[in-house]
């Protein structure tokens, strides 16, 4: 079982301590904990389990969870741009469907 000062040896937070991860991404720790619990395994000490729950409650009270601590302004802008492209493609598809219907009738 991992305690608060143990280093994680896998995943995107490899080589960080549980304490460090708790500060930047408690949701990831919750996900690991929940996945291990499905197989009946306790991955963290009781102290760490309690701290994960405490951090998540505090985060929720402050206005919710962050989707990802790695989503920077440039990442958000890129995501917004991609969503606009998808919306544009959907609009173009609707226009093509209308042209088809006008020319050939409905199915």
mmCIF file of the C-alpha atoms, coordinates in Angstrom:
data_MODEL
# 
_entry.id   MODEL 
# 
loop_
_atom_site.group_PDB 
_atom_site.id 
_atom_site.type_symbol 
_atom_site.label_atom_id 
_atom_site.label_alt_id 
_atom_site.label_comp_id 
_atom_site.label_asym_id 
_atom_site.label_entity_id 
_atom_site.label_seq_id 
_atom_site.pdbx_PDB_ins_code 
_atom_site.Cartn_x 
_atom_site.Cartn_y 
_atom_site.Cartn_z 
_atom_site.occupancy 
_atom_site.B_iso_or_equiv 
_atom_site.pdbx_formal_charge 
_atom_site.auth_seq_id 
_atom_site.auth_comp_id 
_atom_site.auth_asym_id 
_atom_site.auth_atom_id 
_atom_site.pdbx_PDB_model_num 
ATOM 1   C CA . UNK A 1 1   ? 0.000   0.000  0.000   1.00 0.00 ? 1   UNK A CA 1 
ATOM 2   C CA . UNK A 1 2   ? 1.168   3.493  -0.782  1.00 0.00 ? 2   UNK A CA 1 
ATOM 3   C CA . UNK A 1 3   ? 1.489   6.036  1.987   1.00 0.00 ? 3   UNK A CA 1 
ATOM 4   C CA . UNK A 1 4   ? 1.546   9.814  1.671   1.00 0.00 ? 4   UNK A CA 1 
ATOM 5   C CA . UNK A 1 5   ? 5.304   10.100 0.984   1.00 0.00 ? 5   UNK A CA 1 
ATOM 6   C CA . UNK A 1 6   ? 5.662   7.079  -1.317  1.00 0.00 ? 6   UNK A CA 1 
ATOM 7   C CA . UNK A 1 7   ? 6.469   7.672  -4.971  1.00 0.00 ? 7   UNK A CA 1 
ATOM 8   C CA . UNK A 1 8   ? 4.141   6.412  -7.671  1.00 0.00 ? 8   UNK A CA 1 
ATOM 9   C CA . UNK A 1 9   ? 5.965   4.237  -10.206 1.00 0.00 ? 9   UNK A CA 1 
ATOM 10  C CA . UNK A 1 10  ? 3.494   4.389  -13.094 1.00 0.00 ? 10  UNK A CA 1 
ATOM 11  C CA . UNK A 1 11  ? 1.226   6.640  -15.118 1.00 0.00 ? 11  UNK A CA 1 
ATOM 12  C CA . UNK A 1 12  ? 1.367   10.319 -15.849 1.00 0.00 ? 12  UNK A CA 1 
ATOM 13  C CA . UNK A 1 13  ? 2.543   11.133 -12.322 1.00 0.00 ? 13  UNK A CA 1 
ATOM 14  C CA . UNK A 1 14  ? 5.384   8.617  -12.291 1.00 0.00 ? 14  UNK A CA 1 
ATOM 15  C CA . UNK A 1 15  ? 8.128   9.504  -9.769  1.00 0.00 ? 15  UNK A CA 1 
ATOM 16  C CA . UNK A 1 16  ? 5.934   11.994 -7.854  1.00 0.00 ? 16  UNK A CA 1 
ATOM 17  C CA . UNK A 1 17  ? 4.923   11.356 -4.271  1.00 0.00 ? 17  UNK A CA 1 
ATOM 18  C CA . UNK A 1 18  ? 1.312   10.799 -3.332  1.00 0.00 ? 18  UNK A CA 1 
ATOM 19  C CA . UNK A 1 19  ? 1.511   14.106 -1.410  1.00 0.00 ? 19  UNK A CA 1 
ATOM 20  C CA . UNK A 1 20  ? 2.581   15.981 -4.576  1.00 0.00 ? 20  UNK A CA 1 
ATOM 21  C CA . UNK A 1 21  ? -0.143  14.378 -6.672  1.00 0.00 ? 21  UNK A CA 1 
ATOM 22  C CA . UNK A 1 22  ? -2.743  15.141 -4.027  1.00 0.00 ? 22  UNK A CA 1 
ATOM 23  C CA . UNK A 1 23  ? -2.010  18.857 -4.457  1.00 0.00 ? 23  UNK A CA 1 
ATOM 24  C CA . UNK A 1 24  ? -2.239  18.896 -8.256  1.00 0.00 ? 24  UNK A CA 1 
ATOM 25  C CA . UNK A 1 25  ? -4.533  16.045 -9.266  1.00 0.00 ? 25  UNK A CA 1 
ATOM 26  C CA . UNK A 1 26  ? -6.568  14.429 -6.460  1.00 0.00 ? 26  UNK A CA 1 
ATOM 27  C CA . UNK A 1 27  ? -9.059  13.145 -9.044  1.00 0.00 ? 27  UNK A CA 1 
ATOM 28  C CA . UNK A 1 28  ? -6.367  10.918 -10.535 1.00 0.00 ? 28  UNK A CA 1 
ATOM 29  C CA . UNK A 1 29  ? -5.681  9.424  -7.103  1.00 0.00 ? 29  UNK A CA 1 
ATOM 30  C CA . UNK A 1 30  ? -9.412  8.841  -6.618  1.00 0.00 ? 30  UNK A CA 1 
ATOM 31  C CA . UNK A 1 31  ? -9.575  7.088  -9.979  1.00 0.00 ? 31  UNK A CA 1 
ATOM 32  C CA . UNK A 1 32  ? -6.646  4.811  -9.046  1.00 0.00 ? 32  UNK A CA 1 
ATOM 33  C CA . UNK A 1 33  ? -8.210  4.088  -5.645  1.00 0.00 ? 33  UNK A CA 1 
ATOM 34  C CA . UNK A 1 34  ? -11.610 3.284  -7.165  1.00 0.00 ? 34  UNK A CA 1 
ATOM 35  C CA . UNK A 1 35  ? -10.145 1.037  -9.869  1.00 0.00 ? 35  UNK A CA 1 
ATOM 36  C CA . UNK A 1 36  ? -8.155  -0.958 -7.314  1.00 0.00 ? 36  UNK A CA 1 
ATOM 37  C CA . UNK A 1 37  ? -11.202 -1.239 -5.022  1.00 0.00 ? 37  UNK A CA 1 
ATOM 38  C CA . UNK A 1 38  ? -13.157 -2.914 -7.839  1.00 0.00 ? 38  UNK A CA 1 
ATOM 39  C CA . UNK A 1 39  ? -10.791 -5.863 -7.538  1.00 0.00 ? 39  UNK A CA 1 
ATOM 40  C CA . UNK A 1 40  ? -10.953 -5.746 -3.739  1.00 0.00 ? 40  UNK A CA 1 
ATOM 41  C CA . UNK A 1 41  ? -7.474  -4.275 -3.383  1.00 0.00 ? 41  UNK A CA 1 
ATOM 42  C CA . UNK A 1 42  ? -6.597  -1.404 -1.044  1.00 0.00 ? 42  UNK A CA 1 
ATOM 43  C CA . UNK A 1 43  ? -3.963  0.570  -2.932  1.00 0.00 ? 43  UNK A CA 1 
ATOM 44  C CA . UNK A 1 44  ? -3.499  3.390  -0.413  1.00 0.00 ? 44  UNK A CA 1 
ATOM 45  C CA . UNK A 1 45  ? -3.246  3.518  3.360   1.00 0.00 ? 45  UNK A CA 1 
ATOM 46  C CA . UNK A 1 46  ? -6.328  4.632  5.292   1.00 0.00 ? 46  UNK A CA 1 
ATOM 47  C CA . UNK A 1 47  ? -4.644  8.007  5.851   1.00 0.00 ? 47  UNK A CA 1 
ATOM 48  C CA . UNK A 1 48  ? -4.255  8.565  2.105   1.00 0.00 ? 48  UNK A CA 1 
ATOM 49  C CA . UNK A 1 49  ? -7.818  7.402  1.412   1.00 0.00 ? 49  UNK A CA 1 
ATOM 50  C CA . UNK A 1 50  ? -9.100  9.955  3.920   1.00 0.00 ? 50  UNK A CA 1 
ATOM 51  C CA . UNK A 1 51  ? -6.934  12.737 2.447   1.00 0.00 ? 51  UNK A CA 1 
ATOM 52  C CA . UNK A 1 52  ? -8.127  11.981 -1.093  1.00 0.00 ? 52  UNK A CA 1 
ATOM 53  C CA . UNK A 1 53  ? -11.752 12.218 0.021   1.00 0.00 ? 53  UNK A CA 1 
ATOM 54  C CA . UNK A 1 54  ? -11.038 15.397 1.989   1.00 0.00 ? 54  UNK A CA 1 
ATOM 55  C CA . UNK A 1 55  ? -9.317  17.089 -0.976  1.00 0.00 ? 55  UNK A CA 1 
ATOM 56  C CA . UNK A 1 56  ? -12.133 16.161 -3.343  1.00 0.00 ? 56  UNK A CA 1 
ATOM 57  C CA . UNK A 1 57  ? -14.790 17.485 -0.945  1.00 0.00 ? 57  UNK A CA 1 
ATOM 58  C CA . UNK A 1 58  ? -12.877 20.762 -0.563  1.00 0.00 ? 58  UNK A CA 1 
ATOM 59  C CA . UNK A 1 59  ? -12.467 21.050 -4.327  1.00 0.00 ? 59  UNK A CA 1 
ATOM 60  C CA . UNK A 1 60  ? -16.168 20.438 -4.882  1.00 0.00 ? 60  UNK A CA 1 
ATOM 61  C CA . UNK A 1 61  ? -17.080 23.089 -2.309  1.00 0.00 ? 61  UNK A CA 1 
ATOM 62  C CA . UNK A 1 62  ? -14.855 25.619 -4.107  1.00 0.00 ? 62  UNK A CA 1 
ATOM 63  C CA . UNK A 1 63  ? -16.758 25.179 -7.345  1.00 0.00 ? 63  UNK A CA 1 
ATOM 64  C CA . UNK A 1 64  ? -16.093 21.758 -8.714  1.00 0.00 ? 64  UNK A CA 1 
ATOM 65  C CA . UNK A 1 65  ? -13.329 19.664 -10.121 1.00 0.00 ? 65  UNK A CA 1 
ATOM 66  C CA . UNK A 1 66  ? -10.917 20.824 -12.765 1.00 0.00 ? 66  UNK A CA 1 
ATOM 67  C CA . UNK A 1 67  ? -11.022 18.673 -15.850 1.00 0.00 ? 67  UNK A CA 1 
ATOM 68  C CA . UNK A 1 68  ? -7.294  18.528 -16.108 1.00 0.00 ? 68  UNK A CA 1 
ATOM 69  C CA . UNK A 1 69  ? -4.505  20.469 -14.487 1.00 0.00 ? 69  UNK A CA 1 
ATOM 70  C CA . UNK A 1 70  ? -2.637  20.207 -17.778 1.00 0.00 ? 70  UNK A CA 1 
ATOM 71  C CA . UNK A 1 71  ? -5.198  22.105 -19.849 1.00 0.00 ? 71  UNK A CA 1 
ATOM 72  C CA . UNK A 1 72  ? -3.362  25.359 -20.452 1.00 0.00 ? 72  UNK A CA 1 
ATOM 73  C CA . UNK A 1 73  ? -4.706  28.454 -22.177 1.00 0.00 ? 73  UNK A CA 1 
ATOM 74  C CA . UNK A 1 74  ? -3.210  27.284 -25.478 1.00 0.00 ? 74  UNK A CA 1 
ATOM 75  C CA . UNK A 1 75  ? -4.767  23.839 -24.968 1.00 0.00 ? 75  UNK A CA 1 
ATOM 76  C CA . UNK A 1 76  ? -8.139  25.420 -24.246 1.00 0.00 ? 76  UNK A CA 1 
ATOM 77  C CA . UNK A 1 77  ? -7.849  27.576 -27.365 1.00 0.00 ? 77  UNK A CA 1 
ATOM 78  C CA . UNK A 1 78  ? -6.962  24.537 -29.464 1.00 0.00 ? 78  UNK A CA 1 
ATOM 79  C CA . UNK A 1 79  ? -9.915  22.617 -28.020 1.00 0.00 ? 79  UNK A CA 1 
ATOM 80  C CA . UNK A 1 80  ? -12.245 25.536 -28.757 1.00 0.00 ? 80  UNK A CA 1 
ATOM 81  C CA . UNK A 1 81  ? -10.949 25.659 -32.337 1.00 0.00 ? 81  UNK A CA 1 
ATOM 82  C CA . UNK A 1 82  ? -11.553 21.940 -32.798 1.00 0.00 ? 82  UNK A CA 1 
ATOM 83  C CA . UNK A 1 83  ? -15.088 22.263 -31.440 1.00 0.00 ? 83  UNK A CA 1 
ATOM 84  C CA . UNK A 1 84  ? -15.771 25.123 -33.883 1.00 0.00 ? 84  UNK A CA 1 
ATOM 85  C CA . UNK A 1 85  ? -14.562 22.941 -36.783 1.00 0.00 ? 85  UNK A CA 1 
ATOM 86  C CA . UNK A 1 86  ? -16.896 20.141 -35.724 1.00 0.00 ? 86  UNK A CA 1 
ATOM 87  C CA . UNK A 1 87  ? -19.826 22.581 -35.505 1.00 0.00 ? 87  UNK A CA 1 
ATOM 88  C CA . UNK A 1 88  ? -18.977 23.978 -38.951 1.00 0.00 ? 88  UNK A CA 1 
ATOM 89  C CA . UNK A 1 89  ? -18.845 20.477 -40.456 1.00 0.00 ? 89  UNK A CA 1 
ATOM 90  C CA . UNK A 1 90  ? -22.230 19.641 -38.913 1.00 0.00 ? 90  UNK A CA 1 
ATOM 91  C CA . UNK A 1 91  ? -23.738 22.807 -40.391 1.00 0.00 ? 91  UNK A CA 1 
ATOM 92  C CA . UNK A 1 92  ? -22.293 21.992 -43.818 1.00 0.00 ? 92  UNK A CA 1 
ATOM 93  C CA . UNK A 1 93  ? -23.740 18.480 -43.628 1.00 0.00 ? 93  UNK A CA 1 
ATOM 94  C CA . UNK A 1 94  ? -27.170 19.891 -42.777 1.00 0.00 ? 94  UNK A CA 1 
ATOM 95  C CA . UNK A 1 95  ? -26.932 22.262 -45.755 1.00 0.00 ? 95  UNK A CA 1 
ATOM 96  C CA . UNK A 1 96  ? -25.996 19.385 -48.077 1.00 0.00 ? 96  UNK A CA 1 
ATOM 97  C CA . UNK A 1 97  ? -28.958 17.393 -46.796 1.00 0.00 ? 97  UNK A CA 1 
ATOM 98  C CA . UNK A 1 98  ? -31.283 20.328 -47.545 1.00 0.00 ? 98  UNK A CA 1 
ATOM 99  C CA . UNK A 1 99  ? -29.851 20.662 -51.087 1.00 0.00 ? 99  UNK A CA 1 
ATOM 100 C CA . UNK A 1 100 ? -30.330 16.941 -51.648 1.00 0.00 ? 100 UNK A CA 1 
ATOM 101 C CA . UNK A 1 101 ? -33.889 17.107 -50.367 1.00 0.00 ? 101 UNK A CA 1 
ATOM 102 C CA . UNK A 1 102 ? -34.655 20.109 -52.596 1.00 0.00 ? 102 UNK A CA 1 
ATOM 103 C CA . UNK A 1 103 ? -33.185 18.355 -55.638 1.00 0.00 ? 103 UNK A CA 1 
ATOM 104 C CA . UNK A 1 104 ? -34.296 14.751 -55.117 1.00 0.00 ? 104 UNK A CA 1 
ATOM 105 C CA . UNK A 1 105 ? -37.033 14.855 -52.508 1.00 0.00 ? 105 UNK A CA 1 
ATOM 106 C CA . UNK A 1 106 ? -37.114 13.145 -49.169 1.00 0.00 ? 106 UNK A CA 1 
ATOM 107 C CA . UNK A 1 107 ? -36.288 9.479  -48.673 1.00 0.00 ? 107 UNK A CA 1 
# 
